[in-house]
Amino acid sequence: MTANALLAGPRGRRLLLEFAREADRATQQNYDRSTFNSAVFYAAHNLDPNPGVLYGPGADEPLPDITPDEVARRLATVPLPEVTEAVLRSALGMAVDNARYWQEPEGEDILAATAPMRRELRRVADHIAQSSHVEWWSTEVARDDQWSVGWGDSAESFMQEPPEQRPLTDRLVAWRNRIVEQEVQAERERPRDPKANYSGEWWSFPWEARCSARSFDDGLPAGVLFVEDSMGWERAFARRMPVPAEIEVFEIDVTDAWADLCRRYPLEVTAQKRHDWYRATGRDGRWVMPDWSRVADAYGGVHLTVRGYLAAAGTAIDVDDDTASVIAGWAPDETHWLTDAVRPDSDVVEWVLDDARERWRRKTARTSKR
């Protein structure tokens, strides 16, 4: 993991910002307008294209005009604490939770992308990149430690085996045909103006494929913590996903890897994703994504490393001179399996959020009926 990789993309810069905010909270006795966190709050609110409504004492008063230069100046005075796994989990979780690809980046992401903040965030990036706790962020898929995660109030639906269905290869072909039909329809019905008020399927992965990620040393699946635009769930259910040794996995650890998939297996999605991806990236042009039905002919899975996620997710990735793509909707360390040979086993482990300690704890393990 390098400082440059952490600074390259919006999710990496947001992780750095969240780490710095936690460092500031640890050293401040009181929250007032002189702190780094206060500066982030006001500057981000002023930069946000869709700022929320403020409530509470003083909400009707004019907000302080805090510039990115001032935020960076205050950041320079924040002592950086020891890098721990707990703090990194929290910062990465915040960076993931606040990702969005259907509207403009929020104020914190815009702030972190400014030149003054990039310069000062490099100190944070250098600090984190030297930690042993980020070494796994650049590693390949953990074949012997994969977990799928589901949410809800009961494990019953997650434990039940789905009814017999067509092979995944057939469902991926049906998915591709649907995308092609949607592209024709969108080209016919939607305006070419990228600023027009239209939205659609902004993600760039196939819902038909199972997905999984590794677990931490305490057994908690990464998929429990790292959820984009989460719904505030407090109960999760996890099942191990054994991966046969012969399954070939394509690794996405840099932007060029995703671009390579798009060049080899392009699927046109310009008309249907134009408006969402323009709002997310600011780019207006032709868009493609990988044709997962064809990728499945060569690979059994596609794995996005944490490094790849932080550097590339949410950016306009150049495929050629006039075409780009977006990694949208993926989670860090997530693998999408393009084969029926990878499926969850029968044991279901329940995890619940302990509000008092703000930590997830393992509750029960059950065996599903086959």
Secondary structure by P-SEA (a helix, b strand, c coil): cccccccccaaaaaaaaaaaaaaaaacccccccccaaaaaaaaaaaaccccccccccccccccccccaaaaaaaaaacccccccaaaaaaaaaaaaaaccccccccaaaaaaacaaaaaaaaaaaaaaaaccccccccccccccbbbbbbbccccccccccccccccaaaaaaaaaaaaaaaaaaaaaccccccccccccccccccccccccccccccccccccccccccccccbbbbbbbbbcccbbbbbcccaaaaaaaaaabbbbccccaaaaaaaaccccccccccaaaaaaaccccccccaaaaaaccccccccccccccccccccccbbbbcccccccccbbbbbbbcccccbbbbcccccccc
